[in-house]
Amino acid sequence: MRILMLSWEYPPQSVGGLARHVEDLAISLAHLRHDVHVLTLGRPGQVCENRENGVIVHRVEAYPVHAPDFLTWVLQLNARFLEEAMILMRKYGPFQIIHAHDWLVAFTGRALKHAHRLPLIATIHATEAGRNRGLYNDMQRYINSVEWWLTYEAWRVIVCSQHMRQEVQGLFQLPADKITIIPNGVYSQKFRVVAVDPMVRQRYAAPHEKIIFFVGRLVIEKGVQVLLEAMPRILTACPEAKLVVAGQGPMESQLQNRARELGISHKVYFAGYIDDHTRNQLYHAARVAVFPSLYEPFGIVALEAMAAGTPVVASETGGLVEIITHGVDGMRALPGNAGSLADNILAVLQDEALAERLRANGRRLVTEVYDWENIARRTVDVYQEVYSQYRRTPWPERPSVVARLWRFTPPTGAEPPREQPLPLAGRYDLPQRRAALVNQRRGRGEG
């Protein structure tokens, strides 16, 4: 199948887990011999079109017009995406599936669906209401409405966990048969390290220190503030512990200040952004990886830690509950509870037999359940089911708006056609009436 994926982030442009998900899914689909194109945000100096691991990646920049706010920038980016997508349709088309990832590309996805009469599939990775535990201002309510609109326009909505299925069904009132659960995955080989580089380790901790590792965005829903509150109790029982926090976000300075207030700043290293090599080295150097999220649709970082053979402690929330079996392949703490988090971290630090059991079972879980090839095949099944349903509708038989415009050639040497009165019609005929009026005006050279 020929698939066009829309995602505002794609490596090396990476803000959260979405970029990694789209990259791994696209590569896995390409390995299954599907023709995959990704339209994404680019940076100055990047190649606009490039084949990467079998995927054709098209990178564009938003219009160079100052946007007064984030939402205006998103609209400008979608206008640029749509402009590029029109070129891709002429150059590579026809595509069979449009796959939009999250609300930031909703406008492009919806426009391509209707302009080219193609089935649109949407993956909802997280929701605005879930991230903020409610909707409290106009911006949040606007984003929520765009998310609803995207799920309404999509032929099928993919989510990564049962938790997310319940969330989108409750928020957007979607029929149950419109939602498909396909979990995230991980390429285990990406996280295998033959040996830890002592120079990398020494950058973050002394040789005798036991590293507690967190990696993720520094935002309230990731719960790093809870981990800091747990550290005094951990250090009392295990003075050789050292917390390494990798990632960036709006809470960074607030978290650093809190570490100073708690008197633990000498035992907390804020590493900022780290590259994949350093991340993998720290996974292997760490005694435990901790993900104390307050909201987590899935928790792909937990799979990464398991793939690296690092014992995991995570909050008992969202998709993490569906990944981790307590005491078998990870430990689960009460969300937002620093005492519970500290107890579970100490259990791993102080019980080597438990830590080894978590390592072995975590690796096995990733290999057997969350392998990307299996996940890609399940995604293809959705594509094929949707495309089969689409072929049984009148849509493929009727020329798209774009096709009609491409085929149009104004009459030569003849009197321009006169505009005929449009017949009366009900509200559901408005698109047809509008199209007829556009064609009449184009015939006169007015549009």
C-alpha positions as CSV (number, residue, x, y, z in Angstrom):
1,M,0.0,0.0,0.0
2,R,1.0,3.6,-0.5
3,I,0.7,5.5,2.8
4,L,1.1,9.2,3.6
5,M,1.8,9.8,7.3
6,L,1.4,13.3,8.8
7,S,3.4,14.1,11.9
8,W,4.6,17.4,13.2
9,E,7.6,15.8,14.8
10,Y,10.0,13.1,13.4
11,P,13.6,12.4,14.3
12,P,15.8,14.3,14.7
13,Q,13.0,16.8,15.5
14,S,11.8,15.1,18.7
15,V,9.8,16.6,21.6
16,G,8.2,13.4,23.1
17,G,7.5,9.8,22.2
18,L,5.4,10.7,19.2
19,A,8.5,11.1,17.0
20,R,9.9,7.8,17.9
21,H,6.5,6.0,17.4
22,V,6.0,7.5,13.9
23,E,9.6,6.7,12.9
24,D,9.5,3.1,14.1
25,L,6.1,2.4,12.6
26,A,7.1,3.9,9.3
27,I,10.3,1.9,9.1
28,S,8.5,-1.3,10.1
29,L,5.9,-0.7,7.4
30,A,8.6,-0.1,4.9
31,H,10.3,-3.4,5.9
32,L,7.0,-5.1,5.1
33,R,7.3,-3.7,1.6
34,H,4.8,-0.9,1.8
35,D,5.5,2.5,0.2
36,V,5.6,4.9,3.1
37,H,5.9,8.7,2.9
38,V,6.2,10.9,6.0
39,L,5.4,14.6,5.8
40,T,6.9,16.4,8.8
41,L,8.5,19.6,10.1
42,G,12.0,20.4,8.9
43,R,14.7,22.7,10.1
44,P,16.8,25.2,8.2
45,G,19.5,23.4,6.2
46,Q,17.8,20.0,6.3
47,V,17.3,18.1,3.0
48,C,13.7,18.6,2.0
49,E,13.2,15.0,0.7
50,N,15.3,12.0,1.6
51,R,15.0,8.2,1.8
52,E,15.7,7.0,5.3
53,N,15.6,3.3,6.2
54,G,13.2,2.7,3.3
55,V,10.9,5.6,4.2
56,I,10.6,8.7,2.0
57,V,10.7,11.6,4.5
58,H,9.5,15.1,3.3
59,R,10.5,17.9,5.6
60,V,9.1,21.4,5.3
61,E,9.3,24.6,7.4
62,A,6.3,26.6,8.5
63,Y,5.9,29.9,6.7
64,P,8.5,32.5,7.7
65,V,5.8,34.8,9.1
66,H,5.9,35.7,12.8
67,A,3.2,33.8,14.6
68,P,1.8,35.7,17.7
69,D,1.0,32.4,19.4
70,F,1.3,28.6,19.2
71,L,-2.1,28.0,17.7
72,T,-1.4,30.5,14.8
73,W,1.9,28.7,14.2
74,V,0.1,25.4,14.0
75,L,-2.3,26.8,11.4
76,Q,0.6,28.2,9.4
77,L,2.4,24.8,9.5
78,N,-0.8,23.0,8.3
79,A,-1.0,25.4,5.4
80,R,2.6,24.6,4.5
81,F,1.9,20.9,4.9
82,L,-1.1,21.1,2.7
83,E,0.9,22.9,0.0
84,E,3.6,20.2,0.0
85,A,1.0,17.4,0.1
86,M,-0.6,18.7,-3.1
87,I,2.8,18.4,-4.8
88,L,3.3,14.9,-3.4
89,M,-0.1,13.8,-4.7
90,R,0.9,14.9,-8.2
91,K,4.4,13.4,-7.9
92,Y,3.8,10.1,-6.1
93,G,0.0,9.6,-5.9
94,P,-2.4,8.2,-5.6
95,F,-2.0,7.4,-2.0
96,Q,-4.4,4.8,-0.5
97,I,-4.3,5.8,3.2
98,I,-3.8,9.2,4.9
99,H,-2.6,8.6,8.5
100,A,-2.6,11.6,10.8
101,H,-0.8,11.5,14.2
102,D,-2.4,13.8,16.8
103,W,-4.3,17.1,16.5
104,L,-1.5,19.3,15.2
105,V,-1.9,17.8,11.7
106,A,-5.7,17.6,11.8
107,F,-6.3,20.4,9.3
108,T,-4.0,18.8,6.6
109,G,-5.5,15.4,7.2
110,R,-9.1,16.5,6.8
111,A,-8.4,18.6,3.8
112,L,-6.6,15.8,2.0
113,K,-9.4,13.4,2.9
114,H,-12.1,15.5,1.3
115,A,-10.1,17.0,-1.6
116,H,-8.9,13.6,-2.8
117,R,-11.7,11.4,-1.4
118,L,-9.3,9.2,0.5
119,P,-9.7,7.3,3.8
120,L,-8.3,9.1,6.8
121,I,-6.9,7.2,9.8
122,A,-6.0,9.0,13.0
123,T,-3.8,7.9,15.9
124,I,-4.5,9.8,19.2
125,H,-1.4,9.5,21.3
126,A,-2.7,11.7,24.1
127,T,-5.5,14.1,24.8
128,E,-5.4,17.7,26.0
129,A,-7.9,16.9,28.8
130,G,-5.8,14.0,29.9
131,R,-2.5,15.9,29.9
132,N,-4.1,18.7,32.0
133,R,-6.5,16.6,34.0
134,G,-9.3,18.7,32.7
135,L,-9.9,21.7,30.5
136,Y,-9.3,25.1,32.2
137,N,-8.9,27.7,29.6
138,D,-9.8,28.7,26.0
139,M,-6.7,27.3,24.5
140,Q,-7.2,23.9,26.1
141,R,-10.8,23.8,25.0
142,Y,-9.9,24.7,21.4
143,I,-7.3,21.9,21.2
144,N,-9.9,19.5,22.7
145,S,-12.3,20.5,20.0
146,V,-9.8,19.9,17.2
147,E,-9.0,16.5,18.7
148,W,-12.8,15.7,18.6
149,W,-13.0,17.0,15.0
150,L,-10.1,14.8,13.9
151,T,-11.6,11.7,15.5
152,Y,-15.0,12.6,13.9
153,E,-13.4,12.9,10.4
154,A,-11.3,9.8,10.8
155,W,-12.5,6.5,9.3
156,R,-10.8,4.7,12.2
157,V,-9.1,5.9,15.4
158,I,-6.0,4.1,16.7
159,V,-5.0,4.3,20.4
160,C,-2.2,2.6,22.2
161,S,-4.0,1.2,25.3
162,Q,-7.3,0.2,26.8
163,H,-6.9,3.3,29.1
164,M,-6.7,5.5,26.0
165,R,-9.7,3.8,24.4
166,Q,-11.8,4.6,27.4
167,E,-10.4,8.2,27.5
168,V,-11.2,9.0,23.8
169,Q,-14.5,7.2,24.0
170,G,-15.6,9.2,27.0
171,L,-14.3,12.6,25.8
172,F,-15.4,12.4,22.1
173,Q,-18.3,10.0,22.3
174,L,-16.9,7.7,19.6
175,P,-18.7,4.5,18.7
176,A,-16.8,1.5,20.0
177,D,-16.2,-0.1,16.6
178,K,-14.4,3.0,15.4
179,I,-11.6,2.6,17.8
180,T,-8.7,0.1,17.5
181,I,-6.1,-0.6,20.2
182,I,-2.6,-1.2,18.9
183,P,0.2,-0.8,21.5
184,N,3.5,1.0,21.0
185,G,6.5,-1.0,20.4
186,V,10.3,-0.9,20.7
187,Y,13.3,-2.1,18.6
188,S,15.2,-4.0,21.2
189,Q,18.4,-3.9,19.3
190,K,18.5,-0.1,19.5
191,F,19.0,-0.4,23.3
192,R,21.6,-3.2,23.5
193,V,25.0,-2.0,24.7
194,V,28.0,-4.4,24.8
195,A,29.6,-2.5,27.7
196,V,29.1,0.7,29.6
197,D,31.7,3.4,28.7
198,P,33.2,4.4,32.1
199,M,33.8,8.0,30.8
200,V,30.1,8.4,30.1
201,R,29.2,7.1,33.5
202,Q,31.7,9.3,35.4
203,R,30.1,12.4,33.7
204,Y,27.0,11.8,35.8
205,A,27.9,9.8,38.9
206,A,30.8,8.6,41.0
207,P,31.9,5.0,40.6
208,H,30.3,3.9,43.9
209,E,27.0,5.6,43.3
210,K,23.8,3.7,42.3
211,I,22.1,5.6,39.5
212,I,18.4,6.1,39.5
213,F,17.5,7.2,36.0
214,F,14.6,9.3,34.6
215,V,14.3,10.3,31.0
216,G,11.4,12.3,29.6
217,R,9.9,15.7,29.2
218,L,10.0,17.9,32.3
219,V,6.3,18.6,32.5
220,I,4.0,18.2,35.4
221,E,2.3,15.0,34.0
222,K,5.6,13.1,34.0
223,G,5.8,13.4,37.8
224,V,9.5,14.3,38.3
225,Q,8.4,16.5,41.2
226,V,7.2,13.3,42.9
227,L,10.5,11.6,42.4
228,L,12.3,14.6,43.9
229,E,10.1,14.4,47.0
230,A,10.9,10.7,47.3
231,M,14.7,11.2,47.2
232,P,15.3,12.2,50.9
233,R,13.7,8.9,52.0
234,I,15.7,7.0,49.5
235,L,19.0,8.7,50.5
236,T,18.4,8.0,54.2
237,A,18.2,4.2,53.4
238,C,20.6,4.2,50.6
239,P,23.1,7.1,50.8
240,E,25.0,5.9,47.7
241,A,21.9,6.6,45.4
242,K,22.2,9.3,42.7
243,L,19.4,10.6,40.6
244,V,20.0,11.5,37.0
245,V,17.2,13.4,35.3
246,A,17.5,13.6,31.5
247,G,15.2,15.8,29.4
248,Q,14.0,19.3,28.9
249,G,10.8,21.1,29.6
250,P,9.1,24.1,31.2
251,M,9.5,22.8,34.7
252,E,13.3,22.4,34.6
253,S,14.2,25.5,36.7
254,Q,11.3,24.8,39.1
255,L,12.6,21.3,39.7
256,Q,16.1,22.5,40.2
257,N,14.9,24.9,42.8
258,R,13.0,22.2,44.6
259,A,16.0,20.0,44.7
260,R,17.9,22.8,46.4
261,E,15.1,23.3,48.9
262,L,15.1,19.6,49.8
263,G,18.8,19.7,50.3
264,I,19.5,17.0,47.7
265,S,20.9,19.1,44.8
266,H,24.3,17.4,45.2
267,K,22.5,14.0,44.6
268,V,20.5,15.1,41.6
269,Y,22.1,15.6,38.2
270,F,19.9,17.5,35.6
271,A,21.4,16.3,32.4
272,G,19.2,18.2,30.0
273,Y,18.8,16.9,26.4
274,I,20.9,13.7,25.8
275,D,21.5,11.9,22.5
276,D,20.5,8.3,22.0
277,H,24.0,6.9,22.6
278,T,24.2,8.6,26.0
279,R,20.7,7.6,26.9
280,N,21.5,3.9,26.2
281,Q,24.7,4.1,28.2
282,L,22.8,5.6,31.2
283,Y,20.1,2.9,30.9
284,H,22.8,0.2,31.2
285,A,24.6,2.1,33.9
286,A,21.5,2.6,36.0
287,R,20.4,0.3,38.8
288,V,16.8,1.3,38.2
289,A,14.8,3.4,35.7
290,V,11.9,5.4,37.2
291,F,8.8,6.8,35.4
292,P,6.6,8.4,38.1
293,S,3.9,9.7,35.6
294,L,0.7,11.2,36.7
295,Y,-0.8,10.8,33.2
296,E,0.7,8.3,30.7
297,P,-1.3,7.0,27.7
298,F,1.2,4.2,27.2
299,G,4.7,4.6,28.5
300,I,7.1,3.7,25.7
301,V,10.1,4.7,27.9
302,A,9.3,1.8,30.2
303,L,9.7,-0.5,27.2
304,E,13.0,1.1,26.3
305,A,14.3,0.5,29.8
306,M,13.1,-3.1,29.7
307,A,14.8,-3.6,26.3
308,A,18.0,-2.3,27.8
309,G,17.7,-4.7,30.7
310,T,17.1,-2.0,33.3
311,P,14.7,-2.8,36.2
312,V,11.7,-0.4,36.0
313,V,9.6,1.3,38.7
314,A,6.6,3.2,37.3
315,S,3.4,4.8,38.5
316,E,0.3,2.6,38.5
317,T,-1.5,4.8,36.0
318,G,-2.7,4.8,32.4
319,G,-1.1,2.5,29.9
320,L,1.7,1.7,32.3
321,V,-0.7,-0.5,34.3
322,E,-1.2,-2.6,31.1
323,I,2.5,-3.0,30.5
324,I,3.9,-3.8,33.9
325,T,2.9,-6.7,36.2
326,H,4.0,-5.8,39.7
327,G,6.9,-7.8,41.0
328,V,7.2,-9.8,37.7
329,D,8.6,-7.4,35.0
330,G,8.5,-4.2,36.9
331,M,7.4,-2.4,40.1
332,R,4.3,-0.2,40.3
333,A,3.9,2.7,42.7
334,L,0.9,4.7,43.7
335,P,0.7,7.8,41.4
336,G,1.6,11.0,43.1
337,N,2.7,9.2,46.3
338,A,6.4,9.9,47.1
339,G,6.4,7.3,49.9
340,S,5.2,4.5,47.7
341,L,7.6,5.5,45.0
342,A,10.5,5.5,47.4
343,D,9.6,2.1,48.8
344,N,9.5,0.5,45.3
345,I,12.8,2.1,44.3
346,L,14.5,0.9,47.5
347,A,13.2,-2.6,46.9
348,V,15.0,-2.8,43.6
349,L,18.2,-1.1,44.9
350,Q,18.5,-3.4,47.9
351,D,17.3,-6.7,46.5
352,E,19.6,-7.9,43.7
353,A,17.6,-11.1,43.1
354,L,14.4,-9.0,42.5
355,A,16.3,-6.7,40.2
356,E,17.6,-9.6,38.2
357,R,14.2,-11.1,37.9
358,L,12.7,-7.8,36.6
359,R,15.6,-7.5,34.1
360,A,15.0,-11.0,32.6
361,N,11.2,-10.8,32.5
362,G,11.2,-7.2,31.1
363,R,13.5,-8.3,28.2
364,R,11.2,-11.3,27.5
365,L,8.1,-9.1,27.5
366,V,9.5,-6.6,25.0
367,T,10.7,-9.4,22.7
368,E,7.5,-11.4,22.7
369,V,4.7,-8.8,23.0
370,Y,6.0,-5.4,21.9
371,D,8.0,-6.3,18.8
372,W,7.5,-3.6,16.1
373,E,7.1,-6.1,13.2
374,N,4.0,-7.6,14.9
375,I,2.6,-4.1,15.7
376,A,3.2,-3.0,12.1
377,R,1.3,-6.1,10.8
378,R,-1.6,-5.2,13.0
379,T,-1.5,-1.6,11.7
380,V,-1.6,-3.0,8.1
381,D,-4.6,-5.1,9.0
382,V,-6.4,-1.8,9.9
383,Y,-5.3,-0.1,6.7
384,Q,-6.5,-3.0,4.6
385,E,-9.8,-3.3,6.4
386,V,-10.5,0.5,6.1
387,Y,-9.4,0.5,2.5
388,S,-11.7,-2.4,1.7
389,Q,-14.7,-0.7,3.3
390,Y,-13.8,2.5,1.5
391,R,-13.8,0.7,-1.9
392,R,-17.3,-0.5,-1.2
393,T,-18.6,3.1,-0.8
394,P,-19.5,5.6,-3.7
395,W,-16.4,7.7,-2.8
396,P,-13.8,6.0,-5.1
397,E,-16.2,6.2,-8.1
398,R,-16.8,9.9,-7.8
399,P,-14.0,12.2,-9.0
400,S,-12.3,14.2,-6.3
401,V,-12.5,18.0,-6.2
402,V,-8.8,18.2,-7.2
403,A,-9.3,15.7,-10.0
404,R,-12.2,17.7,-11.4
405,L,-10.1,20.9,-11.3
406,W,-7.1,19.2,-13.0
407,R,-9.3,17.9,-15.8
408,F,-11.0,21.2,-16.4
409,T,-10.1,23.0,-19.6
410,P,-11.9,26.2,-20.4
411,P,-13.7,26.3,-23.8
412,T,-11.7,27.9,-26.6
413,G,-13.3,30.1,-29.3
414,A,-16.7,29.7,-27.8
415,E,-18.9,32.0,-25.9
416,P,-18.4,31.6,-22.1
417,P,-21.1,29.5,-20.6
418,R,-23.9,31.4,-18.9
419,E,-24.4,30.9,-15.3
420,Q,-27.6,28.8,-14.8
421,P,-29.7,29.2,-11.7
422,L,-29.0,26.5,-9.1
423,P,-31.9,24.2,-8.2
424,L,-33.3,24.4,-4.7
425,A,-31.8,21.9,-2.4
426,G,-31.7,20.9,1.2
427,R,-28.9,21.6,3.6
428,Y,-27.1,18.3,2.7
429,D,-26.7,19.4,-0.9
430,L,-24.8,22.6,0.0
431,P,-21.3,21.1,-1.0
432,Q,-22.7,20.1,-4.4
433,R,-24.3,23.5,-4.9
434,R,-21.0,25.2,-3.9
435,A,-19.0,23.0,-6.3
436,A,-21.4,23.8,-9.2
437,L,-21.1,27.5,-8.5
438,V,-17.3,27.3,-8.4
439,N,-17.3,25.5,-11.8
440,Q,-19.6,28.0,-13.4
441,R,-17.4,30.9,-12.2
442,R,-14.2,29.2,-13.4
443,G,-15.9,28.8,-16.8
444,R,-16.2,32.6,-17.0
445,G,-12.6,33.0,-15.9
446,E,-13.7,34.5,-12.6
447,G,-12.1,32.0,-10.2
